Amino acid sequence: MAAIRNIVILTGAGVSAESGIDTFRDSGGVWEQHRVEDVATPEAFARDRDLVLRFYDMRREAIQTRQPNAAHLALAKLQAQWPGRVTLVTQNVDDLHDRAAAALGVTAADLIHMHGEHLNAWCTACDVRSPWAGPLLDRPACPSCGEAALRPDIVWFGEMPYRMEEIFAALREADLFVSIGTSGAVYPAAGFVRNARDLGAATLELNLEPSQGSLWFDEARHGPATVVVPAWVEEMLAR
């Protein structure tokens, strides 16, 4: 990894797990006693809107009590101090990367929430996304158009992730692709390592255990994110 300037980092649920934010991949697709199909698909929202809104209201409230951990802070430090560009693409819908970045003054444009954000609401009437920290179950009016048509600004299964053109543009310029805390099971993110390899980038996995896509990486380091990520960041900044 001698000539590295531009880095693309993909993070998944394993980065936020040590902050107390649960994943759903660890228990056969059951997330806080709910099947993914019942709370994370457009069909579920159409079938039982109250259930879905109640579920996301609980998640939205919970994440506001969590704090960025050492892995979030280390990645923000890398973005702040690395002489090239570090594009951070997260599958997580919490705001822990955002808060870590804000603490160090990291440019928001280099943080991409490809699966949406809990602290946003999307109006399906006017297509405006608004910051949102409160509940949606009581059908509040959209701040932009006044319609009661808000839903969680979350990319559900079967929907297209956000800002894909920007992500692929960053991958084309990357010298190093790093995957942190991901299962390697959710596409299109799971395919980024192969895109990066095909484009000539070096690839590194930092994960609690080997992911489903581990064989595609040039190097893998396994352990808790709060241990392996800060150690890798310090190594990079000492180069």
Secondary structure, DSSP 8 states (H G I E B T S, - for coil): --S---EEEEE-HHHHGGGT---SGGGTTEETTEEHHHHSSHHHHHH-HHHHHHHHHHHHHHHTT----HHHHHHHHHHHH-SS-EEEEE---SSHHHHHHHHHT--GGGEEETTEEEEEEEETTT--EEE--S--TT----TTT--S-EEEEE--TTS--S-HHHHHHHHHH-SEEEEES--S-STTGGGHHHHHHHTT-EEEEEESS--TTGGG-SEEEES-HHHHHHHHHHHHHT-
